Amino acid sequence: MVSAVYASGVLPLPGDQVPISPAVAPLAVRTDVLTVRWTQPCDTPGWAYLVGTWRDGRPGRVMIWLDRIVVRRRC
């Protein structure tokens, strides 16, 4: 079962799925889902880098606003 959890200011855990769009990642060029492998801190407060894989298996790294993400976590 996968549930959607609003995760304001919380870093996703490895295995979490995060929908990425320009609303949460201003440099995103399209909407997709990233499965998180790890997170990296960002020098700017309220931001973080997510590193993982896209739905098609390609590696991805995206800078996101922490207060705008929604995390999908297996329960």
C-alpha positions as protocol buffer text, in pm:
chain_id: "A"
residue {
  index: 1
  type: MET
  ca { x: 0 y: 0 z: 0 }
}
residue {
  index: 2
  type: VAL
  ca { x: 129 y: 349 z: -86 }
}
residue {
  index: 3
  type: SER
  ca { x: 0 y: 650 z: 101 }
}
residue {
  index: 4
  type: ALA
  ca { x: 54 y: 1021 z: 34 }
}
residue {
  index: 5
  type: VAL
  ca { x: 195 y: 1214 z: 327 }
}
residue {
  index: 6
  type: TYR
  ca { x: 235 y: 1591 z: 330 }
}
residue {
  index: 7
  type: ALA
  ca { x: 590 y: 1636 z: 449 }
}
residue {
  index: 8
  type: SER
  ca { x: 643 y: 2004 z: 516 }
}
residue {
  index: 9
  type: GLY
  ca { x: 1010 y: 2067 z: 600 }
}
residue {
  index: 10
  type: VAL
  ca { x: 1091 y: 1697 z: 630 }
}
residue {
  index: 11
  type: LEU
  ca { x: 1347 y: 1520 z: 413 }
}
residue {
  index: 12
  type: PRO
  ca { x: 1219 y: 1210 z: 234 }
}
residue {
  index: 13
  type: LEU
  ca { x: 1365 y: 873 z: 328 }
}
residue {
  index: 14
  type: PRO
  ca { x: 1533 y: 633 z: 84 }
}
residue {
  index: 15
  type: GLY
  ca { x: 1261 y: 454 z: -112 }
}
residue {
  index: 16
  type: ASP
  ca { x: 1008 y: 736 z: -82 }
}
residue {
  index: 17
  type: GLN
  ca { x: 851 y: 861 z: -404 }
}
residue {
  index: 18
  type: VAL
  ca { x: 826 y: 1236 z: -459 }
}
residue {
  index: 19
  type: PRO
  ca { x: 622 y: 1389 z: -744 }
}
residue {
  index: 20
  type: ILE
  ca { x: 842 y: 1654 z: -907 }
}
residue {
  index: 21
  type: SER
  ca { x: 698 y: 1952 z: -1095 }
}
residue {
  index: 22
  type: PRO
  ca { x: 789 y: 2320 z: -1135 }
}
residue {
  index: 23
  type: ALA
  ca { x: 570 y: 2389 z: -830 }
}
residue {
  index: 24
  type: VAL
  ca { x: 819 y: 2210 z: -600 }
}
residue {
  index: 25
  type: ALA
  ca { x: 1134 y: 2234 z: -814 }
}
residue {
  index: 26
  type: PRO
  ca { x: 1152 y: 2558 z: -1013 }
}
residue {
  index: 27
  type: LEU
  ca { x: 1419 y: 2420 z: -1249 }
}
residue {
  index: 28
  type: ALA
  ca { x: 1212 y: 2112 z: -1338 }
}
residue {
  index: 29
  type: VAL
  ca { x: 1136 y: 2093 z: -1709 }
}
residue {
  index: 30
  type: ARG
  ca { x: 857 y: 1838 z: -1677 }
}
residue {
  index: 31
  type: THR
  ca { x: 644 y: 1654 z: -1424 }
}
residue {
  index: 32
  type: ASP
  ca { x: 765 y: 1311 z: -1309 }
}
residue {
  index: 33
  type: VAL
  ca { x: 810 y: 1098 z: -997 }
}
residue {
  index: 34
  type: LEU
  ca { x: 1151 y: 1054 z: -836 }
}
residue {
  index: 35
  type: THR
  ca { x: 1222 y: 753 z: -614 }
}
residue {
  index: 36
  type: VAL
  ca { x: 1467 y: 888 z: -357 }
}
residue {
  index: 37
  type: ARG
  ca { x: 1797 y: 711 z: -294 }
}
residue {
  index: 38
  type: TRP
  ca { x: 1943 y: 982 z: -73 }
}
residue {
  index: 39
  type: THR
  ca { x: 1917 y: 1352 z: 7 }
}
residue {
  index: 40
  type: GLN
  ca { x: 2185 y: 1618 z: 1 }
}
residue {
  index: 41
  type: PRO
  ca { x: 2178 y: 1937 z: 207 }
}
residue {
  index: 42
  type: CYS
  ca { x: 2156 y: 2272 z: 31 }
}
residue {
  index: 43
  type: ASP
  ca { x: 2322 y: 2593 z: 149 }
}
residue {
  index: 44
  type: THR
  ca { x: 1990 y: 2776 z: 112 }
}
residue {
  index: 45
  type: PRO
  ca { x: 1753 y: 2723 z: 409 }
}
residue {
  index: 46
  type: GLY
  ca { x: 1432 y: 2542 z: 318 }
}
residue {
  index: 47
  type: TRP
  ca { x: 1583 y: 2370 z: 12 }
}
residue {
  index: 48
  type: ALA
  ca { x: 1742 y: 2027 z: -43 }
}
residue {
  index: 49
  type: TYR
  ca { x: 1867 y: 1810 z: -326 }
}
residue {
  index: 50
  type: LEU
  ca { x: 1700 y: 1475 z: -389 }
}
residue {
  index: 51
  type: VAL
  ca { x: 1902 y: 1208 z: -566 }
}
residue {
  index: 52
  type: GLY
  ca { x: 1734 y: 899 z: -705 }
}
residue {
  index: 53
  type: THR
  ca { x: 1577 y: 747 z: -1013 }
}
residue {
  index: 54
  type: TRP
  ca { x: 1292 y: 859 z: -1238 }
}
residue {
  index: 55
  type: ARG
  ca { x: 1007 y: 624 z: -1331 }
}
residue {
  index: 56
  type: ASP
  ca { x: 1187 y: 524 z: -1652 }
}
residue {
  index: 57
  type: GLY
  ca { x: 1499 y: 418 z: -1456 }
}
residue {
  index: 58
  type: ARG
  ca { x: 1720 y: 715 z: -1543 }
}
residue {
  index: 59
  type: PRO
  ca { x: 1923 y: 868 z: -1256 }
}
residue {
  index: 60
  type: GLY
  ca { x: 1803 y: 1205 z: -1134 }
}
residue {
  index: 61
  type: ARG
  ca { x: 1904 y: 1490 z: -904 }
}
residue {
  index: 62
  type: VAL
  ca { x: 1671 y: 1781 z: -834 }
}
residue {
  index: 63
  type: MET
  ca { x: 1670 y: 2083 z: -601 }
}
residue {
  index: 64
  type: ILE
  ca { x: 1334 y: 2114 z: -422 }
}
residue {
  index: 65
  type: TRP
  ca { x: 1149 y: 2339 z: -178 }
}
residue {
  index: 66
  type: LEU
  ca { x: 1103 y: 2134 z: 139 }
}
residue {
  index: 67
  type: ASP
  ca { x: 779 y: 2305 z: 238 }
}
residue {
  index: 68
  type: ARG
  ca { x: 606 y: 2215 z: -91 }
}
residue {
  index: 69
  type: ILE
  ca { x: 678 y: 1844 z: -139 }
}
residue {
  index: 70
  type: VAL
  ca { x: 442 y: 1551 z: -98 }
}
residue {
  index: 71
  type: VAL
  ca { x: 603 y: 1220 z: -9 }
}
residue {
  index: 72
  type: ARG
  ca { x: 461 y: 882 z: -108 }
}
residue {
  index: 73
  type: ARG
  ca { x: 572 y: 619 z: 139 }
}
residue {
  index: 74
  type: ARG
  ca { x: 495 y: 246 z: 147 }
}
residue {
  index: 75
  type: CYS
  ca { x: 306 y: 156 z: 464 }
}
